[in-house]
Amino acid sequence: MKIAILFESSQSGGGAFTHSLNTSLDLIKYLDKKYEFVIYTHLKENLKIFKKHNISAKLYNHSFLDKFIITLSIFNFFRSLFTILNLKLSIEKTIENNRFDTIFLPVLSRTVFCLKKIKYISTLLDLEHFQHSIFPEITKKDYIFREKLYFHSLPKSLLIITSCESIKKNLCKHYNIDKNKVIVIPYTPGRFLKDKSKKSKKNLVKKYSNSKNYFFYPAQIWGHKNHIVILKAALILQKKGYNLSFIFSGKNRGFKKYLLNYIKKNNLKKILFTGYISSEEMNYLYKNCRGVIFTSVFGPNAIPPLEAWSYKKPLIYNNKLQDDVKVGTALLVDIQNPKSVAKGLKKIITNNYNKNIIINGYNKLRFIKKNNENRYQYFSKKLDFVSKKF
């Protein structure tokens, strides 16, 4: 069987890019002896990433007609019209001409509205759009788009991949999907490129020379990432004489100004926003941080906690216990309560916490990685079964 992996995420896309890369690498790692995989991407910068991982990929470009089809295919009328006129995306024609059996979609996008004949495997990352619509990034327009996208794509999918049982349960109920069609494959840490360049390391040491004993929060600056509770917790500790430092990585998604105003108003010290950083720089910040903090309201799971475990760093995390982060693997706090977050931070800076959370988290990660090989084999059996029907 030939499978085309349609890689549409950009490097600045945060978790969506990390997940897309991880999934692509794992598919090839576990199943390349059985299937033929080819990665297609329309983003030239992605080719460099694949090359560093010794994976070949093919670049395609969207023509003007492609962009026209992608823009309008969200509407039923135009989808029907394009079907009658037999208008297809160039990439679908390429995939068909090369006789691929199916497309694997690491992230769902508008492209799925345009696919005519070739079958596809979907990935559903989360369902937060109807659980946390209070945040400005989940506008009414975005909510409607996601619902339309999922109601259109999930029933048509050969199989659906998601990262945890709670998402599987909710998507089956909300979108009326047969549970046998959904396969749970948990997230894994980002495949960071270990920096072997002494010059590069020297530059990073110089760049972050003023950041000592810092807490690291790898997240784009969205409202739902809840950076504000960290700042409020930092203010509580600063007033008590504790000297804390924080590094926030990730692109500004419209919420940074609000955070900067709070920092200025309260005269907070040692808060550094890095913006988008390379994987080498991410690796450096993880290796040298005092601890990892993750206060995102969205979930129910995420990649950074797994990365904290991978680097054997103490983790401050949501106490709702919705995913892989359980009692004994992190310092669990109420992420809506600055006092609770401050207590977690204080435990780490005073070295007054149970060190077993680090080894427990690391062992949990090892279990996830080991079990994922079996999950991909199960995915393979399911794919073979459903493919016979078409």
C-alpha positions in Angstrom: 0.0 0.0 0.0 1.2 3.5 -0.9 0.4 6.3 1.6 1.0 10.0 0.9 1.5 12.1 4.0 0.2 15.6 3.4 2.3 17.8 5.7 0.7 21.3 5.7 2.0 22.6 9.1 4.6 25.3 9.2 7.5 25.3 11.7 6.0 28.2 13.6 2.8 26.3 14.1 3.7 25.1 17.6 2.1 21.8 18.7 0.5 21.1 15.3 3.9 21.1 13.6 5.6 19.1 16.3 2.8 16.5 16.2 2.9 16.3 12.4 6.6 15.7 12.4 6.4 13.2 15.2 3.6 11.2 13.5 5.3 11.3 10.1 8.6 10.0 11.6 6.8 7.3 13.6 4.8 6.0 10.6 8.0 5.6 8.7 9.8 4.1 11.7 7.2 1.5 12.6 5.5 0.7 9.2 8.0 1.5 6.4 8.6 -2.2 5.8 4.9 -2.7 5.1 3.9 0.5 3.4 5.5 2.9 1.0 5.4 6.5 2.5 6.0 9.7 0.7 5.7 13.1 2.4 4.3 16.0 0.4 4.6 19.6 1.6 3.9 23.0 0.0 6.3 24.7 2.5 9.9 24.8 1.3 11.4 25.4 4.7 10.0 22.0 5.8 12.3 20.2 3.4 15.3 21.2 5.6 13.7 19.6 8.6 13.0 16.4 6.8 16.6 16.3 5.4 18.0 16.6 8.9 16.0 13.6 9.9 17.2 11.7 6.8 13.7 11.6 5.3 12.9 12.5 1.7 10.0 14.7 0.9 8.5 16.2 -2.2 7.6 19.9 -2.6 4.4 21.0 -4.4 3.0 24.4 -5.1 -0.6 25.6 -5.1 -1.6 27.1 -8.4 -4.0 30.0 -8.6 -6.8 27.5 -9.4 -5.8 25.4 -6.4 -6.1 28.5 -4.1 -9.5 29.2 -5.7 -10.7 25.7 -5.0 -9.4 25.7 -1.5 -11.1 29.0 -0.7 -14.5 28.0 -2.0 -14.7 24.3 -1.3 -15.9 25.0 2.2 -19.3 25.8 0.7 -21.5 22.8 -0.4 -22.6 24.6 -3.6 -19.0 25.0 -4.8 -18.0 21.5 -3.7 -20.8 20.1 -5.8 -19.9 22.4 -8.7 -16.2 21.5 -8.7 -17.3 17.8 -8.6 -19.5 18.3 -11.7 -16.7 20.2 -13.4 -14.1 17.6 -12.2 -11.9 20.3 -10.8 -9.3 18.8 -8.5 -6.3 20.2 -6.6 -3.0 19.7 -8.3 -1.7 17.7 -5.3 -4.6 15.3 -5.5 -3.9 14.8 -9.2 -0.3 14.1 -8.3 -1.2 11.6 -5.7 -3.6 9.8 -7.9 -1.2 9.8 -10.9 1.4 8.2 -8.6 -1.1 5.6 -7.6 -1.3 6.2 -3.9 -3.9 4.3 -2.0 -4.6 6.8 0.6 -3.6 10.2 2.2 -2.6 10.5 5.8 -3.5 14.0 7.3 -1.5 14.8 10.4 -3.7 17.9 10.9 -7.1 18.6 9.4 -7.3 21.7 7.2 -9.4 23.2 4.4 -7.7 20.8 2.0 -10.0 18.0 3.1 -13.0 19.8 1.6 -11.4 19.6 -1.8 -10.5 15.9 -1.9 -12.7 14.1 -4.5 -11.9 10.4 -4.9 -8.8 9.5 -2.9 -9.5 8.2 0.6 -7.9 9.7 3.6 -7.0 9.1 7.3 -7.7 12.0 9.6 -6.1 13.3 12.8 -8.2 15.1 15.4 -6.0 17.0 17.8 -8.6 18.4 20.2 -12.2 19.5 20.7 -11.5 22.6 22.7 -13.6 24.8 20.3 -16.8 23.8 22.0 -15.4 23.5 25.5 -13.6 26.9 25.8 -15.3 29.3 23.5 -14.8 32.1 26.0 -11.3 32.8 24.6 -10.9 35.4 21.8 -9.1 32.9 19.6 -12.2 30.7 19.5 -14.5 33.2 17.7 -18.0 32.3 16.5 -16.5 32.1 13.0 -13.8 29.7 14.1 -16.3 27.6 16.0 -18.5 27.3 12.9 -15.5 26.5 10.7 -14.3 23.7 13.0 -17.7 22.1 13.3 -18.2 22.2 9.5 -14.7 20.8 9.0 -15.1 17.9 11.5 -18.7 17.0 10.5 -17.5 16.9 6.9 -14.2 15.0 7.3 -14.6 12.6 10.2 -17.5 10.5 8.7 -15.6 10.3 5.4 -12.3 9.2 6.9 -11.0 5.7 6.6 -9.7 5.9 10.1 -9.3 8.7 12.7 -6.3 9.1 14.9 -6.5 11.0 18.2 -4.3 11.3 21.2 -6.3 10.1 24.2 -9.4 8.2 25.2 -11.4 11.2 26.4 -11.1 12.9 23.0 -12.1 9.6 21.3 -15.2 9.3 23.5 -16.3 12.9 22.9 -15.7 12.9 19.2 -17.6 9.6 18.7 -20.6 11.0 20.6 -20.6 14.5 19.2 -19.9 13.6 15.5 -21.7 10.2 15.6 -18.6 8.2 14.7 -18.2 4.4 15.2 -15.7 3.9 18.0 -14.0 1.1 16.0 -13.0 3.7 13.5 -11.0 5.8 16.0 -7.5 4.8 17.1 -5.7 6.4 20.1 -2.0 7.1 19.7 -0.6 9.4 22.4 1.6 12.3 21.7 5.4 12.0 22.0 8.0 14.6 22.7 9.4 16.8 19.9 12.3 15.3 18.0 14.7 18.0 18.8 17.9 18.4 16.8 20.7 18.0 19.3 23.1 20.9 18.8 26.6 19.6 18.1 28.0 23.0 17.2 30.2 24.6 19.9 29.8 28.0 18.2 26.0 27.7 18.3 26.0 26.6 22.0 28.4 29.5 22.8 26.0 32.0 21.2 23.0 30.6 23.2 25.0 30.8 26.5 25.7 34.4 25.7 22.1 35.2 24.6 20.6 33.8 27.8 23.4 34.9 30.2 20.9 37.1 32.2 18.4 34.2 32.6 19.5 32.1 35.6 17.4 29.5 37.4 14.5 30.2 35.0 11.2 28.4 34.6 10.4 27.6 31.0 6.9 27.8 29.4 7.0 26.6 25.7 3.7 27.9 24.3 2.5 30.4 21.8 1.1 33.6 23.2 -2.6 32.7 23.0 -5.2 33.7 25.7 -5.9 30.0 26.5 -2.3 29.3 27.3 -2.9 31.3 30.5 0.4 33.0 30.8 -1.3 35.6 33.0 -1.7 33.2 36.0 2.1 32.7 35.9 2.6 36.4 36.0 0.2 36.8 38.9 2.0 33.9 40.7 5.3 35.6 40.0 4.1 38.8 41.5 3.0 37.0 44.7 6.5 35.5 45.1 8.3 38.7 44.1 6.5 40.6 46.9 7.7 37.9 49.3 11.3 38.4 48.2 11.8 35.4 45.9 13.9 36.0 42.8 12.3 34.2 39.9 12.9 34.2 36.2 10.7 33.0 33.4 11.2 32.4 29.7 8.1 32.2 27.4 8.8 30.9 24.0 6.4 30.9 21.0 4.9 33.4 18.6 2.6 36.2 19.7 -0.9 35.3 18.7 -2.4 38.6 19.9 -2.2 38.3 23.6 1.3 39.6 24.3 0.3 43.2 24.7 -2.0 42.4 27.6 0.8 40.5 29.3 3.3 43.3 28.8 0.9 45.8 30.3 0.5 43.6 33.3 4.3 43.2 33.6 4.8 47.0 33.4 2.0 47.9 35.7 3.3 45.6 38.4 7.0 46.1 37.8 7.6 42.4 37.3 11.3 41.5 36.7 13.0 38.9 34.6 10.2 37.9 32.2 11.6 37.1 28.8 9.6 36.5 25.6 11.7 34.8 23.0 9.2 34.6 20.1 9.6 31.7 17.7 12.8 29.7 18.4 14.6 26.9 16.5 14.6 23.4 17.7 18.2 23.7 18.8 17.3 26.7 20.9 14.3 24.9 22.4 16.7 22.0 23.3 19.0 24.4 25.1 16.2 26.1 27.1 14.8 22.7 28.2 18.2 21.4 29.2 19.1 24.5 31.3 15.8 25.4 32.9 14.9 25.1 36.6 11.6 23.6 35.8 8.9 23.5 33.2 5.5 25.1 33.8 2.4 24.4 31.7 -0.7 26.3 32.6 -2.8 26.0 29.4 -6.5 25.8 29.9 -6.9 23.8 26.6 -6.3 20.1 26.7 -6.9 17.5 27.7 -3.2 16.8 26.9 -0.2 18.4 25.3 3.4 17.7 24.2 5.4 20.0 26.6 4.8 17.8 29.7 6.2 14.9 27.8 9.2 17.0 26.9 9.7 18.0 30.5 9.8 14.3 31.4 12.2 13.6 28.6 14.6 16.2 29.9 14.0 15.1 33.5 12.8 18.4 34.7 10.2 19.1 37.4 6.8 19.9 35.9 4.1 22.2 37.2 0.8 21.1 35.6 -3.0 21.3 35.7 -4.5 19.3 38.6 -7.6 18.2 36.6 -5.8 14.9 35.8 -7.4 14.5 32.3 -4.6 12.9 30.5 -1.2 11.3 30.9 -0.1 13.6 33.7 -1.2 11.9 36.9 -0.5 12.2 40.6 3.2 11.5 41.2 4.4 12.7 37.8 4.2 16.5 38.3 3.5 19.2 40.8 -0.2 19.6 40.3 -1.8 23.0 40.8 -5.0 24.8 40.1 -4.1 26.7 37.0 -6.9 29.2 37.6 -5.5 30.2 41.0 -2.3 32.3 41.2 -1.7 31.3 44.8 -1.8 27.6 43.9 0.7 28.2 41.0 2.9 30.3 43.3 3.0 27.4 45.8 4.2 25.0 43.1 6.9 27.4 42.0 8.0 28.0 45.6 8.4 24.2 46.1 10.8 24.0 43.2 12.9 27.1 44.0 13.2 26.0 47.6 13.9 22.4 46.5 11.0 21.3 48.7 9.3 18.8 46.5 9.2 15.0 46.0 11.9 14.2 43.5 10.1 11.0 42.5 7.9 13.1 40.2 10.9 13.3 37.8 11.6 9.6 37.6 7.9 8.8 37.6 7.3 11.1 34.7 10.3 9.7 32.8 9.1 6.2 33.3 5.6 7.2 32.2 7.1 8.6 29.0 9.1 5.4 28.4 5.8 3.4 28.7 4.0 5.7 26.2 6.8 5.3 23.7 7.0 1.6 24.1 3.3 1.1 23.8 3.0 3.4 20.8 4.8 0.8 18.6 2.0 -1.6 19.4 -0.6 1.1 18.6 0.9 1.7 15.2 0.8 -2.0 14.5 -2.9 -2.0 15.5 -3.4 1.0 13.2 -1.9 -1.0 10.4 -4.2 -3.9 10.9 -7.2 -1.7 11.0 -6.1 0.1 7.9 -5.7 -3.1 6.0 -9.1 -4.2 7.1 -11.0 -1.0 6.1 -9.0 -0.7 2.8 -10.4 -4.0 1.6 -13.9 -2.5 1.6 -13.0 0.0 -1.1 
